Amino acid sequence: MTTLDPAKLERNHHQADHLEASAHGDHPDHRIFGIIVFLVAEGMIFLGLFMAYLAFRTVAPTWPPEGTPKLELLLPGINTVILIGSSFVIHNADTAIKKNDVRGLRLWFGITAAMGAVFLVGQLYEYFHLEFGLTTNIFASTFYVLTGFHGLHVCFGLILILAVLWRSLKPNHYSSNNHFGVEAAEVYWHFVDVVWIILFLLLYII
């Protein structure tokens, strides 16, 4: 005859409670922390590029170098407004999913994706109409590197947003208790926006 061990039963009971709590999301979720660490690393890369730009600008006799056509402000200004506005739009998606509003999530993420796409189209339009190339001078080279590297991040952000939209089509994939993908895409998009504000000020305003 098998004897039941009360201590073993108690341990099994606690393990079952722990597994149930984990299934309901009661344990700390460190994935967002991982995203933040990744963005800090990306921020350090951008910081290095910013410092290089400022170093070139400091030692140059004139900046931009003589003969460099002046940058237009209208299109980049519109692009800036669009990108900053998209941060507020994507936040509405996060608010919606926390209320279990999946349709709201899809709506706001769809609008954000459209705004990001418009930004990229505007940037490409500017590239095709600039009167200098990548190798024209040091200002032109740093301009293309900085804006191009940022544009690459915008493209990756769009992929994240579209991936969330695709996965949201699966019933009950996102909810108020399970929305890591939504939060990760939002945090990344805010990072992209902040970097662009710094770029816009450095390249077009200051």
N, C-alpha and C positions, 0 to 999 in steps of 0.2 A: 504494500500500500504506500503511495507517494504522499509525503508530508509537505504541505505548503509552507514556504518560508515567508513569514510576515514582512521581514525586511526587504526580501526580493520583490514581493508584491508592491511594496511602497515605492521602491525604486522604479519599477515598471510603470506605476501610476504617474510618477513625476515625469518620466520620459515621454509618456503619452501626452501629458499636459503641455510639455515643452514643444512637441511636434505640432500639436494643435494650435498653440500660440503662434508658432512660426508660419503655419499655413494661413493664418488670418492676418499676417503682417504685423504682429505685436513686437517683433524683434527689430532692433535698429537696422536700417538699410544703409550700408556703407557704399553703395554703388555711386550715389551722387558725389560723395567725397572723392571717389576715384575719378569721376569726370572733372571735378574741380582741380585735382592734382594734375591731370592731363592738360587742362587749360592754363594752369600756371606755367607748365613747361612750354606750351605754345607761346604764352605771353613773353617768356624769356627770349624766345627766338625773335619775336617782333621787337622787343626792347633792344636787342643787339642791332637789328636793322635800323631802328630809330637813332641809336647812338652813332652808327656809321654815317648816316645821313647828316646828323648834326656836326660830326667831325669834319666831313667834307665841306659843309657849309661854312664852318668856322675858319678853315685854312684857305678857302678860296678868296681871291682878291675881290671878286664880285659874284653875287649869287642872285639868280641863276647866271651862268657864264654869259658873256656878251654874245649877242646873236641868237639867244634862245627865245623863240616865240613865246609870248605871254599866254598863260593858261586861261581859258574861259571859265567863268564861275557859274554860269547859268545851269548847264547840264549837271555838273557835279553837285551844285547846290540842290537841285531837284532830287538827284539820286540820294543825297544825304537825308533830305526830308522823308523820302520813301523808306529808307532803311531804318531810320529812327522810329518812324511810325509803325513799322512792322514789329518792333519790339513790344509795343503796346498791344498790337493785334494778337501776337502769339501768346501773350500773357492771358488774354481772354480765353484762349483754348485751355490753358491750365486751370483757370477758374471754372470753366464749363465741366471738365472731366471730374473735378473734385465734387461736382454736384450730380455725377452720373449722367451728364448730358453729352452723349457721344456725338449726336448730330451737331451740337455746338462746337465740339472739338474738331470735327471734320470741316465745318464752315470756316472757323478761324485759322486752322492750319492751311486750308486751301487758299485763303486770302494772303496769308504770309508767304506761301510758296509763290504766288503770283507776283507779289511785291518784290521778292528776292530775284525772280526771273527778270522783272522789269529793270531792276538795278544792274544786273549783269548785261542785259541788252544795251542799256545806257552806257555802261563802261566800254563795251566793245565798239559802240558808235563813236565814243570819244577817241578811242585808239585809232580808228580808221581815219579820223579827221585831224589828228594832231600833226603839226608841221615839223616834228622831229622824230627820230627813230631811236632804237635802243642804244646805238653806238654813237649818237651825235655828240654827246659830252657827258660829264659825270652826273649832271642833274638829270638828264634824260635816262641814263642807266638806272639811277636810284629810283626815279619815278616809276619806271616800268617794273622794277623788281618789287617795290613796296606795294604798288596797286595790284600787280599780277599775283603776288603771294596772298594778298588779302582776297582777291577774286577767287583763288583756288579754295580758300576757306569758305567763302560764300557758296560755292558749288557743293562742297561737302555738306554744308548746312542744309542746302536744298535736298540733297539725297536723304539726310536724316528725316527731314520733315515729310518727304514723300513716302519713306519707309513707314513712318508712324501712320500716315493716312492709309496706306495699304493694309497694315496690320489692324487698323481700327475697323476694317470691313468684316473681320472675324467676330462673330457674336461674343459679347462679354470678354473680349480681349483686354479692353481698358475699362477701368471703373474707378470709383473714388478710393478704393483700397489697393488698386494696382495700376499705377500710371507712371512708372519709372521712365519709360520711353518718351513720354510727353515732357516730363521735367528735364530729362537729359537734353532733348532737342531745344527746349526753351533756354536753358542755361548756355548752351553752345551758341545759340543765335544772339543772345545778349552780348556774349564775348565778341562776336563778329562785329556787332554794332559799335561797341566801345572802341575797338581797334580802328574802325573806319573814322570815327569822330577825330581821333588823334591824327590819323593820316590826313584827313581833310584840312585840319588846322595847320599841320606842318607843310603840306605841299601847296595848298591853295591860298591860305590866309596869311600866315606869318611871313 
